[in-house]
């Protein structure tokens, strides 16, 4: 039988796991912002509908990535607060 790889579950995470996810999240934000900039430059040059759609999708994704980062930060603070007691 194959063992399924342990997935990240926010409700069961400890401080180290949330810190790791925050680092990964920051890297993903940096990549998306870079791609957003590149696509914006292409859109300005070519006035293409394709690049306009890509820019809109990137902004939409960035919104959800930042929202997930806020959730991770709040959970990390909760864990640290309960750990202090």
C-alpha positions in Angstrom: 0.0 0.0 0.0 1.1 3.5 -0.7 1.3 5.9 2.1 -0.1 9.3 1.3 2.2 12.2 1.8 1.3 14.3 4.9 -0.3 17.5 3.7 -0.2 20.8 5.4 -3.3 21.3 7.6 -3.5 24.7 9.1 -5.6 23.6 12.1 -3.0 21.1 13.1 0.1 23.1 12.2 2.8 24.1 14.6 5.0 27.2 14.6 7.7 25.6 12.4 5.3 24.4 9.8 3.5 27.8 9.6 6.8 29.6 9.3 7.8 27.3 6.4 4.5 28.0 4.7 4.9 31.7 5.2 8.3 31.5 3.5 6.9 29.5 0.6 4.0 32.0 0.4 6.4 35.0 0.2 8.3 33.3 -2.6 5.0 32.7 -4.5 4.0 36.3 -4.0 7.4 37.5 -5.4 7.0 35.3 -8.4 3.5 36.4 -9.1 4.4 40.1 -8.7 7.4 39.6 -11.1 5.1 37.9 -13.7 2.5 40.6 -13.2 5.1 43.3 -14.0 6.3 41.4 -17.1 2.8 40.9 -18.4 1.9 44.6 -17.7 5.0 45.7 -19.7 3.9 43.4 -22.6 0.4 44.7 -22.4 1.6 48.3 -22.6 3.8 47.6 -25.6 1.4 45.4 -27.6 -2.1 46.4 -26.4 -3.0 42.8 -26.6 -6.2 41.3 -25.1 -4.2 38.2 -24.1 -1.9 40.1 -21.9 -4.7 42.1 -20.4 -6.4 38.9 -19.4 -3.1 37.6 -17.9 -2.8 40.8 -15.9 -6.3 40.5 -14.6 -5.8 36.8 -13.7 -2.5 37.6 -11.9 -4.2 40.4 -9.8 -7.0 38.0 -8.9 -4.5 35.3 -7.8 -2.4 37.9 -5.9 -5.5 38.8 -4.0 -6.1 35.2 -2.8 -2.4 34.6 -2.1 -2.2 37.7 0.1 -5.5 36.6 1.8 -4.0 33.2 2.6 -0.8 34.9 3.9 -3.0 36.9 6.4 -4.6 33.6 7.5 -1.2 32.0 8.0 0.1 35.0 10.0 -3.0 35.0 12.3 -2.7 31.3 12.9 1.0 31.7 13.6 0.3 34.4 16.2 -2.4 32.2 17.8 0.0 29.3 18.1 2.7 31.5 19.6 0.2 33.0 22.0 -1.0 29.6 23.2 2.6 28.4 23.4 3.5 31.2 25.8 1.1 30.0 28.4 
